[in-house]
């Protein structure tokens, strides 16, 4: 195996959007750096179950619903 090809793996601090912090190991930055998140599981709709909108481009969603309306889904 080749030597000195792997990045340095060290401890960093991750700062969530609400200000909470936790320690983890990463190849990001240098040892002791802080990683400030713009999006995290506490605030992003993908994790919090926020509103979801379907884009009906060209009537695809309405055609799908019309085609399968009798299946009881």
C-alpha positions in Angstrom: 0.0 0.0 0.0 1.3 3.5 -0.8 2.2 5.6 2.2 1.2 9.2 2.9 -1.8 9.3 0.5 -4.6 9.4 3.0 -5.8 12.7 4.5 -5.3 13.6 8.1 -8.2 12.3 10.3 -8.7 14.5 13.4 -11.3 15.8 15.8 -13.4 18.8 14.8 -16.5 20.6 16.4 -19.7 20.6 14.4 -22.0 23.6 15.2 -25.7 23.0 14.4 -28.1 25.8 13.2 -29.6 26.1 16.7 -26.1 26.6 18.3 -25.6 23.1 19.8 -22.2 21.6 19.3 -20.7 18.1 19.2 -17.3 16.6 18.6 -16.6 14.2 15.8 -13.7 13.0 13.7 -13.3 14.2 10.2 -10.9 15.0 7.4 -12.4 18.6 7.2 -10.0 21.4 7.9 -7.4 21.1 10.7 -7.6 19.6 14.2 -9.8 21.8 16.4 -11.6 23.6 13.5 -15.4 24.3 13.7 -17.8 23.3 11.0 -20.9 25.6 11.0 -23.9 23.9 9.4 -26.4 25.9 7.2 -28.8 23.0 7.1 -29.2 20.2 9.7 -31.8 17.5 10.6 -33.4 19.9 13.2 -34.3 22.5 10.6 -34.5 21.0 7.1 -38.0 20.0 5.9 -36.7 16.6 4.6 -36.2 15.5 8.2 -38.8 17.6 10.0 -41.7 16.6 7.7 -42.2 20.1 6.4 -44.6 21.1 3.5 -43.9 19.2 0.3 -45.1 20.6 -3.0 -45.5 18.6 -6.2 -44.6 20.5 -9.4 -47.1 19.6 -12.1 -45.2 20.3 -15.3 -47.1 19.4 -18.3 -50.0 17.8 -16.3 -48.0 14.7 -15.4 -49.2 14.5 -11.8 -52.9 15.1 -12.9 -52.5 12.4 -15.7 -51.1 10.0 -13.2 -53.8 10.6 -10.6 -56.5 10.3 -13.3 -55.0 7.0 -14.6 -54.9 5.4 -11.2 -57.9 7.0 -9.5 -59.9 3.7 -9.3 -57.2 1.8 -7.4 -58.0 3.3 -4.0 -54.6 4.6 -3.4 
